[in-house]
């Protein structure tokens, strides 16, 4: 039987990485694509800019803390921010299923407008397609984003983490995925949790304008913190060690993980950023982040070391274990 596409191919983990290497890069490879960053650095009138694109298939498309419209703006804006860019413009393409109510569609459009205004971006072009009933699960959205580097000399890359660099996470992890699980399955014990979905670009812009030198940034969506750290460690050829007692996890997420058998470090987030930078700049970065509502729970959770691409966690009991690159998503269709 021929090989087929599975959910794992879109999960952002080990299988997805191999899929990109073996198929997509084989046909599309160019200097701009080769680094496989959150966005591509391109030249516009001799200046460096960033372009990125993302598709959103989340179910349910209304969830605690947001909806597919808000998510589509935040996700794309955050990918631009992770490259050190100031987001300016978005395009938006809708794939709508026959039978979607116009009232639901209008709620999503209003949410997108509100989020775009908050992020300071304009939606300037788009497309709409409609597929027959049962062929589209309501609504899918694709957004493409364009932004300009906040400083022309920025060199933020997944390949630039260095031994001795500090690893920062900008708040509590796992809230988005547990929120989606709650809304999808009707779990009462997580009733008070909501997605962390938020645009982080203005918070990141403050860091850069205040001369915090950032080497690497990624938003830990699919595959969570562990997935992103593995990608950075492999790309930068360093080992990364984090400390369990330093990782900010809410009691609700901890309880849900114990009951459902999930590992918090692999849960998706939609309003957090991993920032890797020189240790001497880490405290300054934390102080700036804590002044923003989206960064008030920021923490240094670990450090980069000389190595070959391994990620480990030092447990509260003093032991150490390897955090492997995820094979597949713990919960499909979370973004």
C-alpha distance (Angstrom), angle and dihedral (degrees) to the residues before:
residue distance angle dihedral
X1 . . .
X2 3.82 . .
X3 3.78 119.1 .
X4 3.79 113.3 -99.9
X5 3.79 137.9 -161.3
X6 3.82 113.6 -93.5
X7 3.81 133.6 -173.9
X8 3.81 88.3 -97.3
X9 3.81 90.8 66.5
X10 3.81 89.7 67.7
X11 3.79 98.2 38.7
X12 3.79 99.0 93.4
X13 3.82 94.5 -122.6
X14 3.80 137.3 104.1
X15 3.82 95.1 -55.5
X16 3.82 92.0 47.5
X17 3.81 91.6 49.4
X18 3.82 91.2 51.6
X19 3.82 89.8 46.7
X20 3.81 91.2 54.4
X21 3.79 92.7 46.3
X22 3.83 95.2 47.0
X23 3.78 99.7 40.7
X24 3.81 119.2 10.3
X25 3.81 98.6 40.8
X26 3.81 88.9 44.2
X27 3.81 90.6 67.8
X28 3.81 105.9 22.3
X29 3.81 102.9 37.3
X30 3.81 115.6 141.9
X31 3.80 134.4 142.9
X32 3.82 92.3 -92.6
X33 3.83 93.9 51.3
X34 3.79 98.9 38.6
X35 3.85 98.4 84.9
X36 3.86 90.8 56.5
X37 3.79 92.8 -144.0
X38 3.82 127.5 161.7
X39 3.81 85.6 -91.3
X40 3.79 139.5 4.8
X41 3.80 123.9 -105.6
X42 3.81 108.3 -131.0
X43 3.80 134.1 175.6
X44 3.83 118.2 -115.7
X45 3.81 115.4 177.8
X46 3.81 88.4 -19.6
X47 3.82 91.5 -55.4
X48 3.81 124.9 111.7
X49 3.79 116.1 -112.0
X50 3.81 135.4 166.8
X51 3.79 131.2 -125.2
X52 3.80 126.6 -173.9
X53 3.80 138.8 166.8
X54 3.80 134.9 -160.2
X55 3.80 139.2 176.4
X56 3.80 126.3 -145.0
X57 3.80 125.1 -152.6
X58 3.81 100.2 157.7
X59 3.80 120.1 159.9
X60 2.98 125.1 -121.9
X61 3.79 93.2 30.8
X62 3.82 91.1 -153.6
X63 3.81 112.0 54.4
X64 3.80 140.1 158.8
X65 3.77 106.7 -70.8
X66 3.79 97.9 14.6
X67 3.77 150.7 -15.0
X68 3.80 138.9 -114.3
X69 3.82 90.6 -83.5
X70 3.79 95.7 54.3
X71 3.80 89.6 43.0
X72 3.80 93.2 52.2
X73 3.80 91.8 55.5
X74 3.82 95.8 41.7
X75 3.79 94.3 45.9
X76 3.78 94.3 53.0
X77 3.81 94.9 40.5
X78 3.81 90.3 50.9
X79 3.80 92.4 50.7
X80 3.81 89.2 55.1
X81 3.81 91.0 46.2
X82 3.81 90.4 52.0
X83 3.80 88.0 61.3
X84 3.79 91.9 51.5
X85 3.80 94.0 -104.5
X86 3.79 131.0 139.4
X87 3.84 104.4 -128.9
X88 3.80 112.6 -127.6
X89 3.81 112.0 159.8
X90 3.80 139.3 22.0
X91 3.76 133.4 -169.5
X92 3.78 119.3 -154.0
X93 3.81 131.6 -156.0
X94 3.82 122.3 -172.4
X95 3.79 126.7 -157.8
X96 3.80 104.4 -167.1
X97 3.77 127.5 -170.7
X98 3.78 118.2 -133.7
X99 3.81 106.1 -103.4
X100 3.80 98.0 37.9
X101 3.79 106.0 137.8
X102 3.78 116.4 -114.9
X103 3.80 89.1 -135.1
X104 3.83 90.4 59.8
X105 3.79 90.7 46.0
X106 3.79 91.2 51.2
X107 3.82 91.3 50.0
X108 3.80 88.8 54.3
X109 3.81 92.2 48.3
X110 3.81 91.6 50.1
X111 3.80 89.9 49.5
X112 3.81 91.5 51.0
X113 3.80 91.4 50.0
X114 3.81 92.7 49.2
X115 3.81 92.6 48.2
X116 3.80 93.5 45.6
X117 3.81 90.7 52.6
X118 3.80 89.9 48.7
X119 3.81 91.3 50.5
X120 3.81 92.7 44.3
X121 3.82 96.4 -120.7
X122 3.80 133.4 127.5
X123 3.82 125.5 -136.4
X124 3.80 100.7 -138.9
X125 3.82 107.6 167.2
X126 3.77 140.8 14.5
X127 3.78 151.8 149.4
X128 3.81 138.1 -130.8
X129 3.79 128.4 -151.1
X130 3.81 127.9 175.6
X131 3.81 123.5 -151.8
X132 3.82 127.2 -165.7
X133 3.79 121.3 -85.9
X134 3.85 114.1 -75.8
X135 3.84 90.9 20.8
X136 3.80 101.3 87.7
X137 3.82 113.0 28.8
X138 3.79 94.1 -127.7
X139 3.78 105.9 -63.1
X140 3.80 141.0 -2.5
X141 3.82 122.0 -172.0
X142 3.80 132.8 -159.6
X143 3.80 120.4 -166.9
X144 3.79 128.1 -174.4
X145 3.78 119.1 -163.0
X146 3.79 134.3 -157.9
X147 3.79 125.8 -166.0
X148 3.78 141.9 158.9
X149 3.78 124.7 -122.4
X150 3.80 110.6 -98.3
X151 3.80 88.4 -137.9
X152 3.79 121.6 21.3
X153 3.82 93.9 -137.6
X154 3.84 96.4 55.0
X155 3.80 115.5 133.1
X156 3.79 102.8 -175.3
X157 3.79 109.7 157.7
X158 3.78 142.0 150.4
X159 3.82 84.8 -120.8
X160 3.82 96.8 56.4
X161 3.82 103.9 75.8
X162 3.81 110.0 123.2
X163 3.82 134.7 -162.2
X164 3.80 108.5 -88.5
X165 3.81 93.9 28.9
X166 3.80 117.2 135.3
X167 3.82 121.7 -125.0
X168 3.82 116.9 -138.6
X169 3.79 129.0 -171.3
X170 3.81 115.2 -165.1
X171 3.82 98.6 -139.3
X172 3.79 150.7 -38.0
X173 3.80 113.3 -14.5
X174 3.80 133.0 -139.6
X175 3.80 99.0 27.2
X176 3.80 96.1 121.2
X177 3.79 97.6 52.7
X178 3.81 94.6 43.4
X179 3.81 89.4 48.4
X180 3.81 91.3 53.2
X181 3.80 90.6 47.1
X182 3.81 89.8 51.6
X183 3.80 93.7 50.8
X184 3.79 93.7 42.7
X185 3.78 96.5 48.4
X186 3.82 102.2 25.5
X187 3.81 96.0 -120.4
X188 3.81 110.3 -177.6
X189 3.82 97.7 -165.3
X190 3.83 90.8 67.1
X191 3.81 94.6 46.0
X192 3.82 95.3 128.0
X193 3.80 97.9 51.0
X194 3.79 124.7 99.7
X195 3.79 135.3 179.2
X196 3.80 118.3 -84.6
X197 3.83 89.9 -138.6
X198 3.83 106.4 153.7
X199 3.83 142.5 138.2
X200 3.81 108.7 -104.4
X201 3.80 100.2 -178.6
X202 3.81 98.3 102.6
X203 3.81 91.7 49.5
X204 3.80 91.4 50.7
X205 3.81 91.5 45.6
X206 3.82 89.5 58.1
X207 3.81 90.3 55.1
X208 3.78 92.9 51.2
X209 3.81 95.6 44.0
X210 3.82 89.4 51.1
X211 3.81 88.5 57.7
X212 3.80 99.3 -108.3
X213 3.82 102.8 159.4
X214 3.80 107.2 -136.0
X215 3.79 121.1 -168.2
X216 3.80 100.9 -176.9
X217 3.81 136.8 9.8
X218 3.79 132.0 177.2
X219 3.80 133.7 162.1
X220 3.83 107.2 -128.5
X221 3.80 101.2 -132.0
X222 3.81 117.5 138.7
X223 3.81 109.8 22.3
X224 3.80 90.8 20.9
X225 3.79 126.4 -135.8
X226 3.81 93.6 -33.8
X227 3.80 92.4 51.7
X228 3.79 94.4 50.1
X229 3.82 94.0 44.3
X230 3.80 89.8 52.4
X231 3.80 90.4 51.5
X232 3.81 91.4 49.7
X233 3.81 93.7 45.1
X234 3.81 92.3 51.2
X235 3.81 94.8 43.7
X236 3.83 94.2 45.9
X237 3.82 95.0 37.8
X238 3.80 93.4 -128.1
X239 3.79 134.6 120.6
X240 3.81 117.4 -119.5
X241 3.79 123.2 -153.8
X242 3.80 120.9 -169.9
X243 3.79 129.9 -174.9
X244 3.78 119.6 -125.5
X245 3.80 94.1 -148.2
X246 3.81 90.3 56.5
X247 3.82 97.6 51.1
X248 3.84 109.0 101.5
X249 3.83 109.2 -129.7
X250 3.80 123.5 161.3
X251 3.80 120.7 -128.2
X252 3.81 90.7 -116.0
X253 3.81 92.3 55.8
X254 3.80 91.3 44.7
X255 3.81 91.6 51.6
X256 3.80 93.0 46.3
X257 3.81 91.4 50.3
X258 3.79 92.4 50.9
X259 3.80 92.1 50.3
X260 3.82 96.8 41.8
X261 3.80 97.4 36.8
X262 3.81 95.2 -119.1
X263 3.80 126.8 148.4
X264 3.84 108.3 -130.1
X265 3.80 93.5 -147.0
X266 3.82 90.5 63.0
X267 3.82 95.6 49.2
X268 3.81 119.2 112.5
X269 3.81 122.1 -109.8
X270 3.82 128.9 -166.9
X271 3.81 101.5 -174.1
X272 3.80 105.6 41.1
X273 3.79 134.8 89.2
X274 3.79 131.3 -156.3
X275 3.80 109.4 -144.4
X276 3.80 123.3 -170.3
X277 3.79 117.7 -168.6
X278 3.79 145.5 141.9
X279 3.79 110.6 -57.6
X280 3.81 90.6 -125.8
X281 3.83 89.4 63.0
X282 3.81 96.3 43.5
X283 3.83 98.8 89.7
X284 3.80 91.4 46.2
X285 3.80 89.3 51.3
X286 3.81 92.3 49.2
X287 3.81 91.3 51.1
X288 3.82 91.5 51.6
X289 3.81 93.7 44.5
X290 3.80 92.9 50.3
X291 3.80 90.1 59.7
X292 3.83 89.3 64.5
X293 3.81 121.0 75.1
X294 3.80 90.4 -130.2
X295 3.80 93.0 52.2
X296 3.81 103.6 38.0
X297 3.84 91.8 111.6
X298 3.80 95.9 46.1
X299 3.80 116.8 145.7
X300 3.79 141.6 177.9
X301 3.81 101.7 -117.3
X302 3.79 102.4 175.3
X303 3.79 151.3 -33.2
X304 3.78 141.2 -103.1
X305 3.81 119.1 -115.8
X306 3.78 138.0 -174.9
X307 3.77 107.8 -79.8
X308 3.78 148.0 103.0
X309 3.78 105.9 -83.5
X310 3.81 107.3 -63.7
X311 3.80 125.2 143.1
X312 3.81 119.2 -155.5
X313 3.78 136.2 174.5
X314 3.78 125.3 -145.8
X315 3.79 105.3 -141.3
X316 3.78 127.3 -137.4
X317 3.80 88.7 -108.2
X318 3.81 91.5 57.4
X319 3.79 97.9 -103.2
X320 3.76 127.3 120.2
X321 3.79 132.4 -135.3
X322 3.78 136.2 178.4
X323 3.80 119.6 -108.3
X324 3.77 103.2 -146.4
X325 3.78 124.8 -152.9
X326 3.84 106.8 -93.1
X327 3.79 117.2 -104.1
X328 3.80 95.4 -157.9
X329 3.79 142.9 -11.4
X330 3.79 119.2 -73.4
X331 3.83 87.1 -142.8
X332 3.83 123.0 18.9
X333 3.81 124.6 -134.6
X334 3.78 99.2 24.2
X335 3.80 95.3 140.0
